[in-house]
Amino acid sequence: MDFDSGPLPQRHQLIRRLPKVDLHCHLEGTVQPATRAKLAQARGIEAVVDLDQPNRHSSATELVGVFDQLGSLLQTSADFELLVYEAARDAAAAGIHYREMLFSPGFHLQRGVTFATLWEGMNAGIEAGKADFGVTTRLIVDVDAPRGAPLVFALLQLIRNTDRQVLIGIGGDVRGVVADDALERVVNDANAIGLKTCFHMGADAPASRIASLIDAGVDRIGHGARLLENRDIAVRVIEMEQPVVSCPSSDVALGVVDKLSAHPFREQFRRGVHVTLSSDCPALSGLDLADEYAAGADAFGMTDDALDDVIVAGINAAWLDDGQKRSMRNALVSVRRCGSMAEATAAEW
Ligand SMILES: [Zn+2]
């Protein structure tokens, strides 16, 4: 979306200002084309031209290739600091106050970049992003790729003593990475070192695979677009108030549904699933979290109350303490009081 082409509709402008959390966003998917070009030039690497077309990725495998290409550009602490800092800048522009951001160390470790290099750079970026933009960023290690169960356990070893105020969980797409019968061990090992878990089994995972994640004890489900295909599993998810972090535009890009209005998000919300919205790979899709909410508001006919409920579901699903969640909910109410536009839509949920 081009924000220089003219004024946005008023409601979209307000959505952009509403304080939000982003619970499923990949650091590697936040890198803007200009930054990619700058890094490529600094490394003497041919420009990564095929990354500059929004929505170009059409499968999870292709997305892994995109991350791998990006990884080749990142070598120093300063590179990672820049990425995290710019991600915070762009998050602030989307009204994100708090983000639990995935990063994929596997790509960098296999190129000989040390974990200490990543860690030092990302911590510096987090501090500077908080100071300059007021965005709190905490980290989730993506154990997804490059694939392989041994890497998951090796990563858990590597991060066992990292600061839990910064690194708070592990996540990613564990389909094909961790055998179903090893999932529980991964979750238990993560919990034992103070980490939460948020996994999915592919954006198009059937409800039975979603159930296997719940059985293993994960804290949050990613994507979950096909949850309602199995009534019993859906009821279970609703009754246990299991958070589902939905990325509808990504699901469209990945072919799970053919258009946003066909996405089951609206129906999940109506049935009482604790579902919220996240951005996934905003620089690759060309849609930041404010765009995702605005597109969802239009495609799903969301009232302002419904929008707020989805934002609050995100706040409640964040790995924050109760006081922090309360102050974020209060911030949302304050912004609404300053300029409610409830009349902007007549659609009923
Ligand atoms: Zn993702």
Boltz pocket constraint, residues with backbone or C-beta under 6 A from the ligand:
constraints:
  - pocket:
      binder: B
      contacts: [[A, 24], [A, 26], [A, 280]]
      max_distance: 6.0
